[in-house]
Amino acid sequence: MVLQALRFQTGDLRYFRRAGAYANSFHVAVPANASVGRGSTRQYSAEAKDELRVKYFDGDDSGIVVFGINRPKSKNAISRNLVKLLSEAVDDVKKNNKVRSVIICSLVPGIFCAGADLKERAKMHQSEVGPFVSKARALITELGNLPMPTIAAIDGAALGGGLEMALSCDIRVSSNNAKMGLVEAKLAIIPGAGGTQRLPRCIGVSLAKELIFAARVVDGLEACRLGLVNHSVEQNPSGDSAYLRALALAREFNPQGPIAIRMAKLAINQGIEVDLSTGLAIEEACYSQVIPTKDRLEGLAAFREKRIPNFKGE
C-alpha cells in the first residue's frame, strides 16, 4: 500500500504507459527563459509523440526530468525520428537551469533500447549510413555533455547503440535480469556511437576488449560486478525496478546545491581525461565558480541556523 501510494505521488512508468495519457500533448522540459509548470507542453506529431515522452516533475521533485522511449514495435530501436526527438529533448534541458537531473528510461516492458533500427538501416543508401551514424553519435555525445546528472534506468535489454546511450550517462541502474552488450561484431561492424571509448573508461581496457570482441551479452548482476552499472536491483511485477531506483537517486541529488553539482560533474569529467596536476587546476577553476553564488551563502546560513537549505541555483 505504501509503495503504491509512493508511485502514484511521483508518477512512475505506469503514468506514461497508461493508454491515452498523452492524447494531445505531453510535458517536456522547456528552455530556461520559458515558464516551467505542470501545464507547460510542447506539441509534436502523433508519430513523434508516441516515440518519445518527456515529463518533468514538480513539487518536491521539481527539477527531475524523465525521457521515456516508446517504440514497442521496434524494441525502442534508434531511428531517424527518435534521434531527432531525443536531440530536441536534450537541447531543451541543456538550456533549462531549473533542471537538476535527467533519467532516461523505456516505456516498453522488457526492453531499454535494442540499438540501431536495422530495418530502417537496410532501406538506407550506403551514402546515408555514415551521416545517420554521425547524428546518432552527436546525440549521444550531447547527452553525455549535459551539465546536470544523467541516469540510465535499464529495465530490459540494452544492446549496441542502446548500451552506448546508457554509457554516456553519469550513472546506470539495471534490473538483475536486464541484458547488456555491445554486439556489433556479430554484424561485422564496430560500436559507432562511443562504445569503443566509453566502455574501456567504464570497466577497463582489457575487459572492454573481451566483451566487444566476443559480442558478449551480460545480465544486470554481472554488469554490476564488472562496474558497468552502479546498481542492479531485483525486477518487480511492474517491470520498473531500475526506474524506481533511478528516481530514488535523483531524489538524493535534488536537495543538493545545483550549481555545485554541475561544477563537480564538470571537474570530474574534464579532470579524468588529463594528468593529476592539470585535473587539480580544473578542480580549482570549478571551485572558483561556486564561491560567488547565493547558494553557497545559503548553505552557510542554513548550517549556522540548523535548518535545511533552500538552494535556488543562483
TORNU-937958 format. One record per residue (C-alpha): residue in three letters; x, y, z. Coordinates in steps of 0.25 Angstrom, whole numbers. Each point is the difference from the previous one (the first is absolute). Example, Ala and Ser with C-alpha at 12.3 -4.5 7.8 and 13.67 -1.06 7.14 Angstrom:
<pt><resn>ALA</resn><px>49</px><py>-18</py><pz>31</pz></pt>
<pt><resn>SER</resn><px>6</px><py>14</py><pz>-2</pz></pt>
***
This chain:
<pt><resn>MET</resn><px>0</px><py>0</py><pz>0</pz></pt>
<pt><resn>VAL</resn><px>11</px><py>10</py><pz>4</pz></pt>
<pt><resn>LEU</resn><px>8</px><py>-4</py><pz>-13</pz></pt>
<pt><resn>GLN</resn><px>-13</px><py>2</py><pz>-9</pz></pt>
<pt><resn>ALA</resn><px>-2</px><py>14</py><pz>7</pz></pt>
<pt><resn>LEU</resn><px>14</px><py>4</py><pz>-3</pz></pt>
<pt><resn>ARG</resn><px>-1</px><py>-4</py><pz>-14</pz></pt>
<pt><resn>PHE</resn><px>-13</px><py>8</py><pz>-2</pz></pt>
<pt><resn>GLN</resn><px>6</px><py>12</py><pz>6</pz></pt>
<pt><resn>THR</resn><px>13</px><py>0</py><pz>-8</pz></pt>
<pt><resn>GLY</resn><px>-5</px><py>-5</py><pz>-13</pz></pt>
<pt><resn>ASP</resn><px>6</px><py>-13</py><pz>-4</pz></pt>
<pt><resn>LEU</resn><px>1</px><py>-6</py><pz>-13</pz></pt>
<pt><resn>ARG</resn><px>-15</px><py>-4</py><pz>0</pz></pt>
<pt><resn>TYR</resn><px>-3</px><py>15</py><pz>-1</pz></pt>
<pt><resn>PHE</resn><px>7</px><py>0</py><pz>-13</pz></pt>
<pt><resn>ARG</resn><px>-5</px><py>-14</py><pz>-5</pz></pt>
<pt><resn>ARG</resn><px>-15</px><py>3</py><pz>4</pz></pt>
<pt><resn>ALA</resn><px>-8</px><py>0</py><pz>-13</pz></pt>
<pt><resn>GLY</resn><px>-4</px><py>14</py><pz>-5</pz></pt>
<pt><resn>ALA</resn><px>9</px><py>7</py><pz>11</pz></pt>
<pt><resn>TYR</resn><px>6</px><py>8</py><pz>-11</pz></pt>
<pt><resn>ALA</resn><px>-12</px><py>1</py><pz>-10</pz></pt>
<pt><resn>ASN</resn><px>3</px><py>14</py><pz>-4</pz></pt>
<pt><resn>SER</resn><px>13</px><py>5</py><pz>6</pz></pt>
<pt><resn>PHE</resn><px>10</px><py>-4</py><pz>11</pz></pt>
<pt><resn>HIS</resn><px>9</px><py>7</py><pz>10</pz></pt>
<pt><resn>VAL</resn><px>14</px><py>3</py><pz>-5</pz></pt>
<pt><resn>ALA</resn><px>12</px><py>9</py><pz>6</pz></pt>
<pt><resn>VAL</resn><px>-1</px><py>13</py><pz>-6</pz></pt>
<pt><resn>PRO</resn><px>11</px><py>11</py><pz>-2</pz></pt>
<pt><resn>ALA</resn><px>5</px><py>8</py><pz>12</pz></pt>
<pt><resn>ASN</resn><px>-7</px><py>12</py><pz>-5</pz></pt>
<pt><resn>ALA</resn><px>-14</px><py>-6</py><pz>-1</pz></pt>
<pt><resn>SER</resn><px>-9</px><py>-3</py><pz>12</pz></pt>
<pt><resn>VAL</resn><px>1</px><py>-13</py><pz>6</pz></pt>
<pt><resn>GLY</resn><px>-12</px><py>-6</py><pz>6</pz></pt>
<pt><resn>ARG</resn><px>-10</px><py>-12</py><pz>0</pz></pt>
<pt><resn>GLY</resn><px>-7</px><py>6</py><pz>-12</pz></pt>
<pt><resn>SER</resn><px>12</px><py>3</py><pz>-9</pz></pt>
<pt><resn>THR</resn><px>-1</px><py>-9</py><pz>-12</pz></pt>
<pt><resn>ARG</resn><px>6</px><py>-1</py><pz>-14</pz></pt>
<pt><resn>GLN</resn><px>-7</px><py>-6</py><pz>-12</pz></pt>
<pt><resn>TYR</resn><px>5</px><py>-11</py><pz>-9</pz></pt>
<pt><resn>SER</resn><px>-6</px><py>-8</py><pz>-11</pz></pt>
<pt><resn>ALA</resn><px>-7</px><py>-13</py><pz>4</pz></pt>
<pt><resn>GLU</resn><px>12</px><py>-8</py><pz>-4</pz></pt>
<pt><resn>ALA</resn><px>10</px><py>8</py><pz>8</pz></pt>
<pt><resn>LYS</resn><px>-9</px><py>1</py><pz>12</pz></pt>
<pt><resn>ASP</resn><px>0</px><py>-16</py><pz>0</pz></pt>
<pt><resn>GLU</resn><px>15</px><py>-2</py><pz>-1</pz></pt>
<pt><resn>LEU</resn><px>5</px><py>9</py><pz>11</pz></pt>
<pt><resn>ARG</resn><px>-8</px><py>5</py><pz>12</pz></pt>
<pt><resn>VAL</resn><px>7</px><py>11</py><pz>9</pz></pt>
<pt><resn>LYS</resn><px>-5</px><py>3</py><pz>14</pz></pt>
<pt><resn>TYR</resn><px>5</px><py>10</py><pz>10</pz></pt>
<pt><resn>PHE</resn><px>-4</px><py>-1</py><pz>14</pz></pt>
<pt><resn>ASP</resn><px>-5</px><py>11</py><pz>9</pz></pt>
<pt><resn>GLY</resn><px>-2</px><py>2</py><pz>15</pz></pt>
<pt><resn>ASP</resn><px>11</px><py>-7</py><pz>9</pz></pt>
<pt><resn>ASP</resn><px>5</px><py>-7</py><pz>-13</pz></pt>
<pt><resn>SER</resn><px>1</px><py>13</py><pz>-8</pz></pt>
<pt><resn>GLY</resn><px>13</px><py>-1</py><pz>-8</pz></pt>
<pt><resn>ILE</resn><px>-1</px><py>-14</py><pz>-4</pz></pt>
<pt><resn>VAL</resn><px>-3</px><py>-3</py><pz>-15</pz></pt>
<pt><resn>VAL</resn><px>-3</px><py>-14</py><pz>-6</pz></pt>
<pt><resn>PHE</resn><px>3</px><py>-4</py><pz>-14</pz></pt>
<pt><resn>GLY</resn><px>-9</px><py>-12</py><pz>-3</pz></pt>
<pt><resn>ILE</resn><px>3</px><py>-7</py><pz>-13</pz></pt>
<pt><resn>ASN</resn><px>-13</px><py>-7</py><pz>-6</pz></pt>
<pt><resn>ARG</resn><px>2</px><py>-8</py><pz>-13</pz></pt>
<pt><resn>PRO</resn><px>-6</px><py>-13</py><pz>4</pz></pt>
<pt><resn>LYS</resn><px>-1</px><py>-6</py><pz>-14</pz></pt>
<pt><resn>SER</resn><px>15</px><py>3</py><pz>-3</pz></pt>
<pt><resn>LYS</resn><px>5</px><py>-3</py><pz>14</pz></pt>
<pt><resn>ASN</resn><px>4</px><py>14</py><pz>2</pz></pt>
<pt><resn>ALA</resn><px>10</px><py>-1</py><pz>-11</pz></pt>
<pt><resn>ILE</resn><px>7</px><py>13</py><pz>-4</pz></pt>
<pt><resn>SER</resn><px>-7</px><py>6</py><pz>-12</pz></pt>
<pt><resn>ARG</resn><px>2</px><py>13</py><pz>-7</pz></pt>
<pt><resn>ASN</resn><px>-13</px><py>6</py><pz>7</pz></pt>
<pt><resn>LEU</resn><px>5</px><py>-5</py><pz>13</pz></pt>
<pt><resn>VAL</resn><px>13</px><py>7</py><pz>-2</pz></pt>
<pt><resn>LYS</resn><px>-7</px><py>13</py><pz>-3</pz></pt>
<pt><resn>LEU</resn><px>-9</px><py>-1</py><pz>12</pz></pt>
<pt><resn>LEU</resn><px>11</px><py>-3</py><pz>10</pz></pt>
<pt><resn>SER</resn><px>9</px><py>11</py><pz>-6</pz></pt>
<pt><resn>GLU</resn><px>-12</px><py>10</py><pz>2</pz></pt>
<pt><resn>ALA</resn><px>-2</px><py>-5</py><pz>14</pz></pt>
<pt><resn>VAL</resn><px>15</px><py>1</py><pz>4</pz></pt>
<pt><resn>ASP</resn><px>0</px><py>14</py><pz>-6</pz></pt>
<pt><resn>ASP</resn><px>-12</px><py>4</py><pz>8</pz></pt>
<pt><resn>VAL</resn><px>6</px><py>-5</py><pz>14</pz></pt>
<pt><resn>LYS</resn><px>14</px><py>5</py><pz>-3</pz></pt>
<pt><resn>LYS</resn><px>-6</px><py>14</py><pz>-1</pz></pt>
<pt><resn>ASN</resn><px>-8</px><py>-1</py><pz>12</pz></pt>
<pt><resn>ASN</resn><px>7</px><py>4</py><pz>13</pz></pt>
<pt><resn>LYS</resn><px>-11</px><py>-6</py><pz>9</pz></pt>
<pt><resn>VAL</resn><px>2</px><py>-14</py><pz>-5</pz></pt>
<pt><resn>ARG</resn><px>8</px><py>-7</py><pz>11</pz></pt>
<pt><resn>SER</resn><px>1</px><py>-14</py><pz>-5</pz></pt>
<pt><resn>VAL</resn><px>-5</px><py>-8</py><pz>-12</pz></pt>
<pt><resn>ILE</resn><px>-4</px><py>-15</py><pz>-1</pz></pt>
<pt><resn>ILE</resn><px>-1</px><py>-7</py><pz>-13</pz></pt>
<pt><resn>CYS</resn><px>-8</px><py>-13</py><pz>0</pz></pt>
<pt><resn>SER</resn><px>-9</px><py>-9</py><pz>-8</pz></pt>
<pt><resn>LEU</resn><px>-15</px><py>0</py><pz>0</pz></pt>
<pt><resn>VAL</resn><px>0</px><py>-14</py><pz>-7</pz></pt>
<pt><resn>PRO</resn><px>0</px><py>-11</py><pz>10</pz></pt>
<pt><resn>GLY</resn><px>13</px><py>-9</py><pz>-1</pz></pt>
<pt><resn>ILE</resn><px>8</px><py>9</py><pz>-9</pz></pt>
<pt><resn>PHE</resn><px>9</px><py>12</py><pz>2</pz></pt>
<pt><resn>CYS</resn><px>5</px><py>2</py><pz>-15</pz></pt>
<pt><resn>ALA</resn><px>3</px><py>-11</py><pz>-10</pz></pt>
<pt><resn>GLY</resn><px>10</px><py>9</py><pz>-7</pz></pt>
<pt><resn>ALA</resn><px>-1</px><py>5</py><pz>-14</pz></pt>
<pt><resn>ASP</resn><px>-13</px><py>-2</py><pz>-8</pz></pt>
<pt><resn>LEU</resn><px>6</px><py>-10</py><pz>-10</pz></pt>
<pt><resn>LYS</resn><px>-13</px><py>-1</py><pz>-8</pz></pt>
<pt><resn>GLU</resn><px>1</px><py>15</py><pz>-2</pz></pt>
<pt><resn>ARG</resn><px>15</px><py>-1</py><pz>-3</pz></pt>
<pt><resn>ALA</resn><px>-2</px><py>-11</py><pz>-10</pz></pt>
<pt><resn>LYS</resn><px>-8</px><py>10</py><pz>-8</pz></pt>
<pt><resn>MET</resn><px>11</px><py>11</py><pz>0</pz></pt>
<pt><resn>HIS</resn><px>9</px><py>2</py><pz>-11</pz></pt>
<pt><resn>GLN</resn><px>15</px><py>-2</py><pz>3</pz></pt>
<pt><resn>SER</resn><px>2</px><py>15</py><pz>-1</pz></pt>
<pt><resn>GLU</resn><px>-10</px><py>2</py><pz>11</pz></pt>
<pt><resn>VAL</resn><px>5</px><py>-9</py><pz>11</pz></pt>
<pt><resn>GLY</resn><px>12</px><py>8</py><pz>3</pz></pt>
<pt><resn>PRO</resn><px>-7</px><py>13</py><pz>3</pz></pt>
<pt><resn>PHE</resn><px>-11</px><py>-7</py><pz>8</pz></pt>
<pt><resn>VAL</resn><px>10</px><py>-7</py><pz>9</pz></pt>
<pt><resn>SER</resn><px>7</px><py>14</py><pz>1</pz></pt>
<pt><resn>LYS</resn><px>-13</px><py>6</py><pz>5</pz></pt>
<pt><resn>ALA</resn><px>-3</px><py>-12</py><pz>10</pz></pt>
<pt><resn>ARG</resn><px>15</px><py>2</py><pz>5</pz></pt>
<pt><resn>ALA</resn><px>-2</px><py>15</py><pz>2</pz></pt>
<pt><resn>LEU</resn><px>-13</px><py>-2</py><pz>7</pz></pt>
<pt><resn>ILE</resn><px>6</px><py>-10</py><pz>10</pz></pt>
<pt><resn>THR</resn><px>12</px><py>10</py><pz>2</pz></pt>
<pt><resn>GLU</resn><px>-10</px><py>11</py><pz>3</pz></pt>
<pt><resn>LEU</resn><px>-7</px><py>-9</py><pz>10</pz></pt>
<pt><resn>GLY</resn><px>14</px><py>-3</py><pz>6</pz></pt>
<pt><resn>ASN</resn><px>3</px><py>15</py><pz>1</pz></pt>
<pt><resn>LEU</resn><px>-13</px><py>5</py><pz>7</pz></pt>
<pt><resn>PRO</resn><px>5</px><py>8</py><pz>12</pz></pt>
<pt><resn>MET</resn><px>-10</px><py>-7</py><pz>10</pz></pt>
<pt><resn>PRO</resn><px>1</px><py>-14</py><pz>5</pz></pt>
<pt><resn>THR</resn><px>-6</px><py>-11</py><pz>-10</pz></pt>
<pt><resn>ILE</resn><px>-5</px><py>-13</py><pz>4</pz></pt>
<pt><resn>ALA</resn><px>-3</px><py>-12</py><pz>-9</pz></pt>
<pt><resn>ALA</resn><px>-11</px><py>-9</py><pz>5</pz></pt>
<pt><resn>ILE</resn><px>2</px><py>-14</py><pz>-7</pz></pt>
<pt><resn>ASP</resn><px>-12</px><py>-8</py><pz>3</pz></pt>
<pt><resn>GLY</resn><px>3</px><py>-9</py><pz>-12</pz></pt>
<pt><resn>ALA</resn><px>9</px><py>-3</py><pz>-12</pz></pt>
<pt><resn>ALA</resn><px>10</px><py>11</py><pz>-3</pz></pt>
<pt><resn>LEU</resn><px>8</px><py>-5</py><pz>-12</pz></pt>
<pt><resn>GLY</resn><px>9</px><py>7</py><pz>-10</pz></pt>
<pt><resn>GLY</resn><px>-4</px><py>15</py><pz>-1</pz></pt>
<pt><resn>GLY</resn><px>-9</px><py>-2</py><pz>11</pz></pt>
<pt><resn>LEU</resn><px>11</px><py>-3</py><pz>10</pz></pt>
<pt><resn>GLU</resn><px>9</px><py>11</py><pz>-6</pz></pt>
<pt><resn>MET</resn><px>-12</px><py>10</py><pz>3</pz></pt>
<pt><resn>ALA</resn><px>1</px><py>-6</py><pz>15</pz></pt>
<pt><resn>LEU</resn><px>15</px><py>1</py><pz>0</pz></pt>
<pt><resn>SER</resn><px>-1</px><py>15</py><pz>-3</pz></pt>
<pt><resn>CYS</resn><px>-8</px><py>2</py><pz>13</pz></pt>
<pt><resn>ASP</resn><px>7</px><py>3</py><pz>13</pz></pt>
<pt><resn>ILE</resn><px>-7</px><py>-11</py><pz>7</pz></pt>
<pt><resn>ARG</resn><px>-6</px><py>-13</py><pz>-4</pz></pt>
<pt><resn>VAL</resn><px>-10</px><py>-9</py><pz>8</pz></pt>
<pt><resn>SER</resn><px>-5</px><py>-13</py><pz>-5</pz></pt>
<pt><resn>SER</resn><px>-10</px><py>-11</py><pz>4</pz></pt>
<pt><resn>ASN</resn><px>7</px><py>-13</py><pz>3</pz></pt>
<pt><resn>ASN</resn><px>-6</px><py>-7</py><pz>-13</pz></pt>
<pt><resn>ALA</resn><px>4</px><py>12</py><pz>-10</pz></pt>
<pt><resn>LYS</resn><px>9</px><py>-4</py><pz>-11</pz></pt>
<pt><resn>MET</resn><px>11</px><py>9</py><pz>-5</pz></pt>
<pt><resn>GLY</resn><px>11</px><py>-1</py><pz>-10</pz></pt>
<pt><resn>LEU</resn><px>7</px><py>6</py><pz>-12</pz></pt>
<pt><resn>VAL</resn><px>-3</px><py>-10</py><pz>-10</pz></pt>
<pt><resn>GLU</resn><px>4</px><py>7</py><pz>-13</pz></pt>
<pt><resn>ALA</resn><px>11</px><py>-10</py><pz>-4</pz></pt>
<pt><resn>LYS</resn><px>-12</px><py>-10</py><pz>-3</pz></pt>
<pt><resn>LEU</resn><px>-3</px><py>9</py><pz>-11</pz></pt>
<pt><resn>ALA</resn><px>14</px><py>2</py><pz>-5</pz></pt>
<pt><resn>ILE</resn><px>0</px><py>14</py><pz>5</pz></pt>
<pt><resn>ILE</resn><px>5</px><py>7</py><pz>13</pz></pt>
<pt><resn>PRO</resn><px>-7</px><py>9</py><pz>10</pz></pt>
<pt><resn>GLY</resn><px>-1</px><py>13</py><pz>-7</pz></pt>
<pt><resn>ALA</resn><px>-6</px><py>9</py><pz>11</pz></pt>
<pt><resn>GLY</resn><px>11</px><py>1</py><pz>10</pz></pt>
<pt><resn>GLY</resn><px>0</px><py>-15</py><pz>5</pz></pt>
<pt><resn>THR</resn><px>14</px><py>-2</py><pz>-3</pz></pt>
<pt><resn>GLN</resn><px>4</px><py>12</py><pz>8</pz></pt>
<pt><resn>ARG</resn><px>-10</px><py>0</py><pz>12</pz></pt>
<pt><resn>LEU</resn><px>0</px><py>-15</py><pz>3</pz></pt>
<pt><resn>PRO</resn><px>15</px><py>0</py><pz>3</pz></pt>
<pt><resn>ARG</resn><px>-1</px><py>12</py><pz>8</pz></pt>
<pt><resn>CYS</resn><px>-11</px><py>-6</py><pz>8</pz></pt>
<pt><resn>ILE</resn><px>5</px><py>-15</py><pz>2</pz></pt>
<pt><resn>GLY</resn><px>15</px><py>1</py><pz>-4</pz></pt>
<pt><resn>VAL</resn><px>6</px><py>-3</py><pz>-14</pz></pt>
<pt><resn>SER</resn><px>2</px><py>-15</py><pz>1</pz></pt>
<pt><resn>LEU</resn><px>-14</px><py>-3</py><pz>5</pz></pt>
<pt><resn>ALA</resn><px>-6</px><py>9</py><pz>-11</pz></pt>
<pt><resn>LYS</resn><px>8</px><py>-7</py><pz>-11</pz></pt>
<pt><resn>GLU</resn><px>-5</px><py>-13</py><pz>5</pz></pt>
<pt><resn>LEU</resn><px>-14</px><py>4</py><pz>0</pz></pt>
<pt><resn>ILE</resn><px>1</px><py>7</py><pz>-14</pz></pt>
<pt><resn>PHE</resn><px>8</px><py>-11</py><pz>-7</pz></pt>
<pt><resn>ALA</resn><px>-10</px><py>-11</py><pz>5</pz></pt>
<pt><resn>ALA</resn><px>-12</px><py>9</py><pz>-2</pz></pt>
<pt><resn>ARG</resn><px>-4</px><py>-5</py><pz>14</pz></pt>
<pt><resn>VAL</resn><px>-13</px><py>3</py><pz>7</pz></pt>
<pt><resn>VAL</resn><px>0</px><py>0</py><pz>15</pz></pt>
<pt><resn>ASP</resn><px>-11</px><py>1</py><pz>10</pz></pt>
<pt><resn>GLY</resn><px>-2</px><py>11</py><pz>11</pz></pt>
<pt><resn>LEU</resn><px>7</px><py>-7</py><pz>11</pz></pt>
<pt><resn>GLU</resn><px>12</px><py>-3</py><pz>-9</pz></pt>
<pt><resn>ALA</resn><px>0</px><py>15</py><pz>-5</pz></pt>
<pt><resn>CYS</resn><px>0</px><py>4</py><pz>14</pz></pt>
<pt><resn>ARG</resn><px>12</px><py>-9</py><pz>4</pz></pt>
<pt><resn>LEU</resn><px>7</px><py>6</py><pz>-12</pz></pt>
<pt><resn>GLY</resn><px>-3</px><py>14</py><pz>4</pz></pt>
<pt><resn>LEU</resn><px>-8</px><py>2</py><pz>-13</pz></pt>
<pt><resn>VAL</resn><px>-12</px><py>4</py><pz>9</pz></pt>
<pt><resn>ASN</resn><px>0</px><py>7</py><pz>13</pz></pt>
<pt><resn>HIS</resn><px>-12</px><py>-8</py><pz>6</pz></pt>
<pt><resn>SER</resn><px>-7</px><py>-13</py><pz>-4</pz></pt>
<pt><resn>VAL</resn><px>-14</px><py>-2</py><pz>6</pz></pt>
<pt><resn>GLU</resn><px>-10</px><py>-11</py><pz>0</pz></pt>
<pt><resn>GLN</resn><px>-11</px><py>2</py><pz>-10</pz></pt>
<pt><resn>ASN</resn><px>-14</px><py>2</py><pz>5</pz></pt>
<pt><resn>PRO</resn><px>-13</px><py>-4</py><pz>-6</pz></pt>
<pt><resn>SER</resn><px>-2</px><py>14</py><pz>-6</pz></pt>
<pt><resn>GLY</resn><px>13</px><py>-2</py><pz>-8</pz></pt>
<pt><resn>ASP</resn><px>6</px><py>14</py><pz>5</pz></pt>
<pt><resn>SER</resn><px>9</px><py>-3</py><pz>12</pz></pt>
<pt><resn>ALA</resn><px>12</px><py>6</py><pz>-7</pz></pt>
<pt><resn>TYR</resn><px>-8</px><py>13</py><pz>-3</pz></pt>
<pt><resn>LEU</resn><px>-5</px><py>1</py><pz>15</pz></pt>
<pt><resn>ARG</resn><px>15</px><py>-2</py><pz>4</pz></pt>
<pt><resn>ALA</resn><px>4</px><py>11</py><pz>-9</pz></pt>
<pt><resn>LEU</resn><px>-11</px><py>9</py><pz>5</pz></pt>
<pt><resn>ALA</resn><px>5</px><py>-2</py><pz>14</pz></pt>
<pt><resn>LEU</resn><px>14</px><py>4</py><pz>-4</pz></pt>
<pt><resn>ALA</resn><px>-6</px><py>13</py><pz>-7</pz></pt>
<pt><resn>ARG</resn><px>-7</px><py>3</py><pz>13</pz></pt>
<pt><resn>GLU</resn><px>13</px><py>-1</py><pz>8</pz></pt>
<pt><resn>PHE</resn><px>7</px><py>10</py><pz>-10</pz></pt>
<pt><resn>ASN</resn><px>-12</px><py>9</py><pz>0</pz></pt>
<pt><resn>PRO</resn><px>2</px><py>7</py><pz>13</pz></pt>
<pt><resn>GLN</resn><px>15</px><py>3</py><pz>-2</pz></pt>
<pt><resn>GLY</resn><px>5</px><py>13</py><pz>-6</pz></pt>
<pt><resn>PRO</resn><px>-3</px><py>-1</py><pz>-15</pz></pt>
<pt><resn>ILE</resn><px>12</px><py>9</py><pz>-4</pz></pt>
<pt><resn>ALA</resn><px>9</px><py>-8</py><pz>9</pz></pt>
<pt><resn>ILE</resn><px>-4</px><py>-13</py><pz>-7</pz></pt>
<pt><resn>ARG</resn><px>2</px><py>6</py><pz>-14</pz></pt>
<pt><resn>MET</resn><px>14</px><py>4</py><pz>4</pz></pt>
<pt><resn>ALA</resn><px>3</px><py>-13</py><pz>7</pz></pt>
<pt><resn>LYS</resn><px>-4</px><py>-7</py><pz>-13</pz></pt>
<pt><resn>LEU</resn><px>8</px><py>9</py><pz>-9</pz></pt>
<pt><resn>ALA</resn><px>12</px><py>-2</py><pz>9</pz></pt>
<pt><resn>ILE</resn><px>-1</px><py>-15</py><pz>0</pz></pt>
<pt><resn>ASN</resn><px>-3</px><py>-1</py><pz>-15</pz></pt>
<pt><resn>GLN</resn><px>11</px><py>9</py><pz>-4</pz></pt>
<pt><resn>GLY</resn><px>10</px><py>-4</py><pz>10</pz></pt>
<pt><resn>ILE</resn><px>0</px><py>-15</py><pz>-2</pz></pt>
<pt><resn>GLU</resn><px>5</px><py>3</py><pz>-14</pz></pt>
<pt><resn>VAL</resn><px>13</px><py>7</py><pz>4</pz></pt>
<pt><resn>ASP</resn><px>11</px><py>-2</py><pz>9</pz></pt>
<pt><resn>LEU</resn><px>-2</px><py>2</py><pz>15</pz></pt>
<pt><resn>SER</resn><px>7</px><py>14</py><pz>1</pz></pt>
<pt><resn>THR</resn><px>-9</px><py>5</py><pz>-12</pz></pt>
<pt><resn>GLY</resn><px>-12</px><py>-6</py><pz>7</pz></pt>
<pt><resn>LEU</resn><px>3</px><py>7</py><pz>13</pz></pt>
<pt><resn>ALA</resn><px>0</px><py>13</py><pz>-8</pz></pt>
<pt><resn>ILE</resn><px>-13</px><py>-3</py><pz>-6</pz></pt>
<pt><resn>GLU</resn><px>-6</px><py>-3</py><pz>14</pz></pt>
<pt><resn>GLU</resn><px>5</px><py>13</py><pz>5</pz></pt>
<pt><resn>ALA</resn><px>-6</px><py>8</py><pz>-12</pz></pt>
<pt><resn>CYS</resn><px>-13</px><py>-7</py><pz>2</pz></pt>
<pt><resn>TYR</resn><px>0</px><py>3</py><pz>15</pz></pt>
<pt><resn>SER</resn><px>2</px><py>14</py><pz>-3</pz></pt>
<pt><resn>GLN</resn><px>-13</px><py>0</py><pz>-7</pz></pt>
<pt><resn>VAL</resn><px>-8</px><py>-4</py><pz>12</pz></pt>
<pt><resn>ILE</resn><px>6</px><py>11</py><pz>9</pz></pt>
<pt><resn>PRO</resn><px>-8</px><py>12</py><pz>-4</pz></pt>
<pt><resn>THR</resn><px>-13</px><py>-8</py><pz>0</pz></pt>
<pt><resn>LYS</resn><px>-12</px><py>3</py><pz>8</pz></pt>
<pt><resn>ASP</resn><px>-2</px><py>-14</py><pz>3</pz></pt>
<pt><resn>ARG</resn><px>14</px><py>-1</py><pz>7</pz></pt>
<pt><resn>LEU</resn><px>-5</px><py>11</py><pz>9</pz></pt>
<pt><resn>GLU</resn><px>-13</px><py>-7</py><pz>2</pz></pt>
<pt><resn>GLY</resn><px>7</px><py>-13</py><pz>4</pz></pt>
<pt><resn>LEU</resn><px>9</px><py>7</py><pz>10</pz></pt>
<pt><resn>ALA</resn><px>-12</px><py>7</py><pz>6</pz></pt>
<pt><resn>ALA</resn><px>-8</px><py>-13</py><pz>1</pz></pt>
<pt><resn>PHE</resn><px>11</px><py>-7</py><pz>7</pz></pt>
<pt><resn>ARG</resn><px>1</px><py>12</py><pz>10</pz></pt>
<pt><resn>GLU</resn><px>-15</px><py>0</py><pz>2</pz></pt>
<pt><resn>LYS</resn><px>-1</px><py>-15</py><pz>1</pz></pt>
<pt><resn>ARG</resn><px>-11</px><py>-1</py><pz>-11</pz></pt>
<pt><resn>ILE</resn><px>-1</px><py>-6</py><pz>-14</pz></pt>
<pt><resn>PRO</resn><px>6</px><py>9</py><pz>-11</pz></pt>
<pt><resn>ASN</resn><px>-9</px><py>5</py><pz>-11</pz></pt>
<pt><resn>PHE</resn><px>9</px><py>0</py><pz>-13</pz></pt>
<pt><resn>LYS</resn><px>-5</px><py>7</py><pz>-12</pz></pt>
<pt><resn>GLY</resn><px>12</px><py>-2</py><pz>-10</pz></pt>
<pt><resn>GLU</resn><px>4</px><py>15</py><pz>2</pz></pt>
***
